[in-house]
Amino acid sequence: MEFNHDELSSPGWLNEEFFQHVLCEYERDPAVRLVGTCQLRPGTKAGDHFASVMYRTTFRYQTGGVEKSINLIMKIKPVAEGMKKELLDDEDFFGKEIRMYTRVLPEMARLMGSIGEEYKYPNLIFASKTPHTIIILEDVSPQGWTMKGLLKSFEDLQPTIDAIAKFHAASIVMQANVRSQFGTDYRCTIADTIRTMRSMTDACFHSFVRFLRYTLNLPELVEPVLKFHGRIDDSLRAAYATSESCANVLIHGDFHFKNLLHLLTGERIVETMFVDYQMCSWSSQVVDLFYLTYMIPEQSVKSSHRDAIIHRYYGKFSSVLRRLNYGGKIPSLTELHAEMLRNGELELFHYIVFSAFRYTDLSKVDSEAFFLGRIENPALQLEEFKATIRTELPRFLYWGIIE
């Protein structure tokens, strides 16, 4: 399946009249006229996103006597009955992302510009929640921005490290300047969202236990994992809660390799920007750091450079806060590592559950069957994953994360 089936056709209201209205608002010119016709096409390959319906298109239009062209990518809230609609009905994910593009990201970019840094994000063209929920962004892929899959080197990961450090630091300064109320406007409900996927998470735990018992022949670690599964709701609530001992920041919250766009010089990644801000939440900074070390690079990069990744992140994060004249307490690198240890159950959850997201090619399976726990985690068949768990699971035991 090359594209998501719900993106092979488009709703009738996505017509030339609607897009002319969009461009009139964008150009602030009621006389904008479309030139020629446009054709909507699927926004991404199947499996590259789930919680929206996406399309791309290119428009030629006239404004002020000048002919222009613009590439667009749009996200629409699903209306067809099914898991996509159920997932998005309970939370205002689109409202949150609209606020990010209209209020938060421009202020972050302004703060970074004030100290000679940049924070890049796709340009918002149009957003609305009535009569239809839609976000339209400039499609930056013609400018060279591209997805790259799991990153293969520490060097290629560095722009991502720097970008998330700037994102976190800017949010702290915005909160301190009372320009944002992230604690209320972006209250973290990610643990609740994960709980709605209980069928999938339970299936991952059950298969992981069988994996330990029969594939790795590690029966002594089965009981600790079963105990962890038994307290998983409390563990996730604690992991996604705000911290009393480290920095609370606006986290991206869905910080994996499919939500990154990269700009390359030759074969080297030189810039990275994030997309899909629907899960942004006020929480401990370490939530994104577990994603940064596992859901973005290849395992070999994490294994060889985990401490260097956190060290580079901390250096950029603390430097940006000082340069922005932040007057509050900046946690030490030691305190950051301690916070990651305290929240180590979330790292283990990544291996047991998020490994399924990391390794499953959703273009080749039914995505709803995946989220219902009917697709076996392919990581369990990989020699790399077997070797990783043989090393990592005892670490969780020795560090007291499981017992």
N, C-alpha and C positions, 0 to 999 in steps of 0.2 A: 504494500500500500504506500504509494509515493506521497499522497497528501491526506489530511484528515477529511473524512467523508462529508462533514458538515461545512467544509469550505469549497466544495466543488460546485455549489450553487450559492447565490446570494439573495438576501431578502429584497422584496420589491421596492422598499423605500430607499435603498441605496442606489439612487438613480441620478441622472444629470441635474435635475432640479435641486436635489439635496446637495450635491457637490458644488453647484454654483452658489448656493447659499453659504456653504462652508468657505469658499474662496472669497466671497464678498466680505465676510466677517474678517477673514485673515488679512486681506489687503486693505480693509476699511474703505472699500470702494463699492457702492451699490451697482455700479455699471460694469462689473466684471462679466466677461462673456467667455464661455468655453469655446475652444477651437477644436473641431473634429469630435470624435467619440473616444470613450475610454473603455477599457476592458478590465474588470476585476479578476484577479487570479489568487490562488491560495497564498496565505501570508508566509507560511513556513513549510518545511517538509514535515510529514507525519512524525509525531513523537517529539518534536522540538518544543512544543508547549501543550498545555492541557486545558487550563481554566479560562478559556476565552475562544472566540471564533475570530480568525484573523484573515485579512485580505491585503493585497498590494495593488497599486495602480499608478499610472503616470498620467498627469493632466497637462495639456497645453491650453493656455488661456490668455486673454487680452485684458490689460488694465492700464488706464492712462495712456492709451495709444501704443503700449509696448506689449509684445508677445513674450510670455514667460512659460517655463516648464517646471513642474514640480513632481517629485516622486514621493508617494505616500504609502504608509502602512497603517492599518487601522485594526483596533481591537473592539469587539462587540460582545456584550454580555449575552451568553446563550439563553435562548428562549425555548428551545425544543426540550421536551421532557427527557430526563436522563440524569446521569451522575454529575455532568458538568453544571447543569442548572441547579441541582440540589446543593452542590458544593458552594456555589456563589450566592445562593438565595439567603443564606443565614448570616452573612457578613457583608459589609459595605466595601468590598475589595476595590471596586471601580471608583467609588467615591474617594477612597484613600489615595488611589493612584492619581486621580485628577488633582487632588490637593498637593500631592508631591510635585507634579509638573507645573502647577500654577503658582505655588507659594514657596515650597521648601527648596527645590532644586535651583531656582533662580537666585535665592538668597545664599545658598551654598556656593554657587559659582561666583557671586559678588564677593563673598568673604575670601575665597581663594584668590580672586583677582587682586584683592587689596594687599596681598603679601607676595604677589608675583607667581602664584600657582594657578593651575587650571582645574576645574571640575567639569567634565564634558558629559552631556546627555543629549538625546535626540530632541530636536525642536518640536514643541507642541504646536500643532496647527489648529486643532479644534477639539473640544470636549463637551459632552452634554450627558445628562442623566434622564432628560425628558425631551420628546416623547420616547426616545430610544437611548439606551446607554451605550455610548461609543467614545473612544479615544482615538484621535487621528494624529499621527506623528510624521515628521519628515523621515522618509526612508533613507538611511545613511549608507546603505550597502553600495550604491553607485559611487560613493566617495571613497570606497576601499575598505570600509568596516566589514568584518566578517567573523563568523564563528570558527572556532578552531578545535573543538573537542577538548578532551583532557590534555592539559599542558605538559610538555615533555621535558622541561628543564626549569631550574630555579631562575635562570635569567629571563625566560619567557613569563614567569609568574610575577616578576617584580613590578611591572606596571599595575597589575591587579592588586598587589599588596599595597602599593602607594595610594591607589584610588580609594580602597576601602578605609584606609587610615584617614584620608582627608574627609571622607564622608562622615565617619564617626566623630572626628574632631570638630568639624563644622557644626554638627548637631548639638554637641555639648555647649558650644559658644552661643548658638541660637537660643537654646533653652535658658542659659544663664542671662542672656540679654532680654529675656521675657518677650522675645519675638515669636515664640512658639510654646504651645502647651502640649508637648509630645506625650507626657504621661497620661493625659486624658484623650487627646485627639488620636493618638496612636497606641492605645492600650494593647498590650500583647495578648492575643487570643490564639496563638499558633498551637499551643498544647491542645486547645479545644478542637481546632481544625484537624490535628492529627488523630484525635480521638474519634472523629467521624469516619476515619479510614481504618477502623478497628479490624475489619475482615482482612485487610492487606497486612497490617502490622502483626496480627496474631499469626497469620500464615507464615510470615517471615521468621518469627520466633520459633514456631513449630519445626520448620525446615532447618533452621540453624541448630536446634537441639539434635535433630537426627544427624546433621552434618558432624557435630562434635562427637556423637556417640559412635557412628558407623563409618564415617569417612576419615576423620582425624584420629579416631580411637583415643579420645580424651574424656572418658566417662566421669572423671573427677571434677570436670568443669561444667557438667550438665546441671547439677543442683544449683550452683551459684547463678547460672543464667536463668533457670526456672524461677528462682527467687526474684531476680531482677524483673522478669516478665510480670510476676505477681504484683509488683509495686510500680509498674510502668507509668500509670496515670499520675501518681504523686511525684515520681521522678521527673517527668516532663514538666509538670507545673512548676517544680522547683528550678529546673534548668532554664526555663523561659521567664522566670520572675526577675524583677529588678534586683540588683546586687546591693548589699549593704557594705561591701568591703572593696569594690573595684568600680570602674567607671560604668555608668549607665549611658547608653547612646541610642540613637536611632539606628536600629539594625536593618539591613536589607531583608533578611528573614527567609529569602529563597535564593540563596547565594551559591548557585552552582554553575557549571561550565556552559549550560545552555542559555543562561541569562547574561552572558558576557559577549561583547563585540570587541574585536581587536583590530588595530591598525598596524600594518607590517612595513618594515623597510627591509627589502630582500626577504630572508626567511625569519628575521628577528621581530618579535612583537615589541613595539615601541610605545603604544598607547592602548589603554583598555577603558571601555565605558560599560556601564551596567544598563540593563533594561529590566522591565517587569518589576515595578515598585509596589505591587499590590499587597505584599506581606510585610511592608515596613512597620516596625513596632519599636516601642521604647523598652529596652531590656539591657541585659549585661552584654558588653562588647564581645565576650567570648563565644556567644552563639554564632556570630559570623565567622569567628576564627576557626571553629571546628569545620565549617564549610570550606574555609580557605585552605585548610590543610588536607582535606579529604575529597571534597566534591568538585575540585577544580584541577589539581595536578594529578598526574599519574602517581601510583603508589610508590614508585621508586624515588620520586621527588620528595614525597613526604618522608619516606624512610631515611633519606640521606640529608634532608635539609629542614626538618621540622623546627628545630630550635632557631635556625637562621631565618626562617619565615617569620616566626614570632618576634625575633630580634629586629628585623627590618621594619615590620609593622609598628612595633613600639617606638622605634626611632623616628619614623615619619609622624606618627600620631602625636607623640609628645612634643616634637619640634613645631608642628603646626599649631598646637595649643599655645605654646610659648610665644610664637610669632604673632598670634592673634590676641596677645595680651590677656589670655584667660587668667582670671584671678583665683579660680578654685583649685582644689587639690588635684594634682595629676598623679595617678597611681604609679608606683615603681614597677619596673620590669619583674621584680620578684613577686610583687602583689598580683601582677597579671598572671604569672605562671601558677600561683597559688589558687587563683580563681578558676583557671582551667582545670586544675586538679579537683577542686570542689565540685565542678560541674562535669567531671569525667564520665558520668553515666550517659551524658548526651553524646560524647564521642563514641562510646560503645554502641549506642543506639544507631549511630551512623553506620557502623560496621554490620549490624544485624539487619537493619531495615533499609537505610538509605543506600546501601550497596545495591539493592534491587533497582533503584532509580539510576544508579551510576552505571550499571552494566546491562540493563535491559534495553534492547533496541525497540522502542515503542512504535517504530514504523513497521515492524514485522509481527506485532501482536495486537490483540484487541485491548485498547487502553482501559476500557471499563472492566474487562476481565482482570487486568493487572491490578487495578485499584480494589477489586473485590477479592483479591488474594488467590486467584485461580491460575496464576502464572508462576511457575517455579523460579526462584531467584537464580539467574545464570551464574552469578559470582561463585556459587558453591561448587561449580564444576571446574573452576579455573585454578591452575597450579599456583599462580601468583597469589590468589586469595587464600588458598590453603596455607601457603608459607607465611603469609601475613598474619593470619589468625593464630597459627602456632606460636608466633612471636608476641603478638599484641595481647591476646587474651590472658596469658600469665602476667603480663604487665598490669592489667586491670586488677588482677587478683592480688599481686604483691603491693600495689599502691592503695589497696583497701577500697577500690571502687566497686568491686563485687567481693562477696565473702561466702 
